[in-house]
Amino acid sequence: MKKFQEFWRLVIDVWETGVFGIDLGHIIVALIILLVFLMIRRAFGEFVLKVIRKHVAKTKTTLDDHALDVLERPIRFLPVVLGVFFASEFMRPEGDTAQFMDSLIRSLIAFTIFWGFHALVGPLSIFFTRLEKVFSSAMVMWLIKTIKFAVIFVGAAAILEIWGIEVGPILAGFGLFGVAVALGAQDLFKNLIAGLLIIAEKRFQIGDWIRIDGVVEGTVETIGFRSTMVRRFDKAPVYVPNTKLSDGAVTNFSEMTQRRIYWKIGVEYRTTVGQLRKIRDEIETYVLGSDEFEHPPTVPTFVRIDAFSDSSIDIMLYCFTRTTDWGKWLEIKERLAYRIKDIIEGAGSAFAFPSQSIYVETLPDEAPETFVPPGTASLEPPK
C-alpha cells in the first residue's frame, strides 16, 4: 500500500509539473479551447462576413465588395489567433514559456494584418489604372507586384523583430550574398533591365500583336521580370527572354495606322493594250471609290502595269485599308479579289498561269524505218 501511495504521489507530481512547468490539466483544457475555436472558425467567419456585407451593400461603389472578398481568408483565420490567445491565457505560462507564447501570439497577429494588406493590394490597384495614361499597363502591373513584395518584406521584418531577430545584419549579409549571386546570375539581371527598357520605351503592351524575327509571332499576354509570354495564334505560349525583345527587331502590328494590300496580278499575254487599260482603270476606280480603303495623300495608292514576267503581264496593286483588324481586313481582301476577277473576265482577258511553249522551226522530211527483228513480223506490236 505504501508503494502504491508513492506511485500515486509521482503521478500527481508529473501531472502538476506537466510540460514546461504547466499543469497537464491546463494543457488539455487549453487544447480543447483551441479545438473549439478551430471548430467555430467557419461559422465565425460567415457571421462576421455577413454583418460586414450588410453595411457594404449600402454603398454605391463596388470597391468595398471586392475588398471584402479578398479579406475573407484573413478573417476566417482570426479564430485561430483568438484560440491560441485564450488557450495561452488559460495555461498562464511563466518565464521563457510565457515569453514564447507572447511572441507567438504577436507573430500571428502581425501575420494576419499583413496578410490582409497583401490581399487588399489587388482591389486597391484600381487606383493605379489611372496611371496607365502616363505609364504603360505593364509598368503599372510591375508597380503592383513591387508593392505586394514590399508588404511581404515589411511583414517578415516585423515578425522577425518580434522574435528579437535584428533585420539589419541580415540585410547586410544578403548584400554580400547578392554580390556573389549577381556574378552568377548576369543573364537574370540583363533580362530584368531589358524588361524595364521595354516598358519605358513602350515597344509593345499587353494585348499587342507582335513578331520577333526568327523567334515567334503572336499576342503579348504578360511582361515579366525575366521573360515575356507571347501566345502564338495556335494558342501555344512562348516565353521569350526580355533581352531578345530589347536588342532584336520587334514588329508591332497593333500599332499600324492602316493595313497594306500588295498584290501582283498576272494576266495572259494575249491581253490587248485596250484591255489592260480597262482592267487597270476599273481596279483603280474601285479602290479609290470605296470607303474601306485609305486614299491619297494620306497613303500612297498604285495600280500600274508593272512587268512582263515569264508567263504573264503583271499588274501591281498597292493600297491600304482603313481597318487594321485582321478579320475585317480579310473580308475587304476577299471582296477586292471578287471584284478583280469580275473586272478581268469582263474585259475579255484571263488570269495567267505558269506555262512553257516549245517552238519547232522544221521537221525532218524522212524518218528512219523501224527495225523489226527476224521472226517477229507476225507478232503484234507491244502495247
Long-range contacts (C-beta under 8 A, 24 or more apart in sequence): 20-93, 20-96, 20-97, 21-93, 21-94, 21-95, 21-97, 22-91, 22-92, 22-93, 22-97, 26-90, 26-91, 26-92, 27-91, 29-90, 30-87, 30-88, 30-90, 30-91, 31-87, 33-83, 33-86, 33-87, 33-90, 34-83, 34-84, 34-87, 35-83, 36-83, 37-79, 37-80, 37-82, 37-83, 37-86, 38-79, 38-80, 38-83, 40-79, 41-76, 41-79, 41-80, 42-76, 44-76, 44-78, 44-79, 45-72, 45-75, 45-76, 45-78, 45-79, 48-75, 48-78, 49-75, 63-123, 63-124, 63-126, 66-122, 66-123, 67-120, 67-123, 67-124, 69-123, 70-119, 70-120, 70-122, 70-123, 71-116, 71-119, 71-120, 73-115, 73-119, 74-112, 74-115, 74-116, 74-119, 77-112, 77-115, 78-112, 80-108, 81-105, 81-108, 81-109, 81-112, 84-108, 103-162, 103-163, 103-164, 106-162, 107-159, 107-162, 107-163, 110-155, 110-158, 110-159, 110-162, 111-155, 111-159, 113-155, 114-151, 114-152, 114-154, 114-155, 114-158, 115-155, 117-151, 117-155, 118-148, 118-151, 118-152, 118-155, 121-147, 121-148, 121-151, 135-199, 136-199, 136-202, 136-205, 137-205, 137-206, 138-198, 138-199, 138-205, 138-206, 138-223, 139-199, 139-200, 141-206, 141-223, 142-199, 142-223, 142-225, 187-241, 187-243, 188-226, 190-242, 190-243, 191-225, 191-226, 191-227, 191-241, 191-242, 191-243, 192-225, 192-226, 192-242, 194-241, 194-242, 194-243, 194-245, 194-246, 194-247, 195-223, 195-224, 195-225, 195-226, 195-228, 195-242, 195-246, 197-246, 198-223, 198-228, 198-242, 198-245, 198-246, 199-223, 203-245, 203-246, 203-250, 203-252, 204-250, 204-252, 204-254, 204-255, 207-254, 208-252, 208-253, 208-254, 208-255, 209-252, 209-253, 209-254, 209-326, 210-250, 210-251, 210-252, 210-253, 210-254, 211-250, 211-251, 211-253, 212-240, 212-244, 212-245, 212-248, 212-249, 212-250, 212-251, 213-248, 213-249, 213-251, 215-240, 215-244, 215-248, 216-240, 253-324, 254-324, 256-324, 257-324, 258-294, 258-298, 258-299, 258-320, 258-321, 258-322, 258-324, 259-320, 259-321, 259-323, 259-324, 259-329, 260-318, 260-319, 260-320, 260-321, 261-317, 261-318, 261-319, 261-320, 261-321, 261-332, 261-333, 261-336, 262-316, 262-317, 262-318, 263-316, 263-317, 264-306, 264-307, 264-314, 264-315, 264-316, 264-317, 265-314, 265-315, 265-316, 265-317, 265-340, 265-344, 265-351, 266-309, 266-311, 266-312, 266-313, 266-314, 266-315, 266-351, 266-352, 266-353, 267-312, 267-313, 267-315, 267-344, 267-349, 267-350, 267-351, 267-352, 268-312, 268-313, 268-349, 268-350, 268-351, 268-352, 269-311, 269-312, 269-313, 269-352, 270-349, 271-313, 271-347, 271-349, 275-347, 275-348, 275-349, 276-305, 276-313, 276-315, 276-349, 278-343, 278-347, 279-315, 279-343, 279-344, 279-347, 279-349, 280-304, 280-305, 280-315, 282-343, 282-346, 282-347, 283-315, 283-317, 283-339, 283-340, 283-343, 286-336, 286-339, 286-343, 287-317, 287-319, 287-336, 291-322, 292-321, 292-322, 292-323, 292-332, 292-335, 293-319, 293-320, 293-321, 293-322, 293-332, 294-319, 294-320, 294-321, 294-322, 310-354, 311-352, 311-353, 311-354, 311-355, 312-351, 312-352, 312-353, 313-352
